[in-house]
């Protein structure tokens, strides 16, 4: 049975995180708050916002707002993806570190 995703507005995310809508837009631009653009508007998936906030230790997330089954499905999918992911080579790890800014990219010839 297909599931439907309910998208939150910037105002709803601001209320959920107990910040202003301007701060939500800043979090999207600078801190990686997951978002989707629908036209010129930002939309958010509640489970993704909650997971993002929990990963940063936020206590302002209204966990009652996200249905448990949606959160459990999301976690199960992440666990499945991690468990089936191939092991990275040392070169791949170095490249990821470089892209994320923790090490310079070594040129290979």
PEWO-V405680 format. One record per pair of residues at least 4 apart in sequence whose C-alpha atoms are under 7 Angstrom apart, sorted by sequence separation. I is the first residue (numbers start at 0). J is the second residue. D is the distance in Angstrom with one decimal. If there is no record, write none. Layout:
I|J|D  I|J|D
This chain:
7|11|5.8  8|12|6.3  9|13|6.1  10|14|6.2  11|15|6.1  12|16|6.0  13|17|5.6  14|18|6.5  18|22|6.2  19|23|6.5  20|24|6.4  21|25|6.3  22|26|6.1  23|27|6.3  24|28|6.3  25|29|5.9  26|30|4.8  27|31|5.2  36|40|5.6  37|41|6.3  44|48|6.3  45|49|6.1  46|50|6.1  47|51|6.0  48|52|6.1  49|53|6.0  50|54|6.1  51|55|6.6  52|56|6.4  53|57|5.4  65|69|7.0  66|70|6.6  67|71|6.0  68|72|6.0  69|73|6.2  70|74|6.2  71|75|6.0  72|76|6.2  73|77|6.4  74|78|6.1  75|79|6.1  76|80|6.2  77|81|6.2  78|82|6.0  79|83|6.2  80|84|6.0  87|91|5.9  88|92|6.3  89|93|6.2  90|94|6.2  91|95|6.2  92|96|6.2  93|97|6.2  94|98|6.1  95|99|6.1  96|100|6.1  97|101|5.6  7|12|6.4  13|18|4.9  26|31|6.4  27|32|4.5  36|41|4.8  37|42|6.8  43|48|6.9  52|57|5.2  65|70|6.9  87|92|6.4  96|101|5.2  97|102|4.5  13|19|5.3  26|32|5.6  27|33|6.7  35|41|5.7  36|42|6.1  96|102|5.6  97|103|5.1  13|20|5.2  34|41|6.4  35|42|5.1  97|104|5.2  34|42|5.8  35|43|6.1  52|60|6.8  34|43|4.9  10|20|5.6  13|23|6.0  33|43|6.8  94|104|6.3  9|20|5.9  49|60|6.1  9|23|6.7  33|47|6.5  33|48|6.6  32|48|6.9  32|51|6.6  46|65|6.3  45|65|6.3  46|70|5.9  9|41|6.5  8|41|6.7  9|42|6.7  8|42|5.3  7|42|5.5  8|43|6.5  6|42|5.6  7|43|4.9  6|43|5.2  7|44|6.2  6|44|5.0  7|45|6.6  5|44|6.5  6|45|7.0  17|59|6.3  16|59|5.3  15|59|6.9  16|60|5.6  15|60|5.8  15|61|6.0
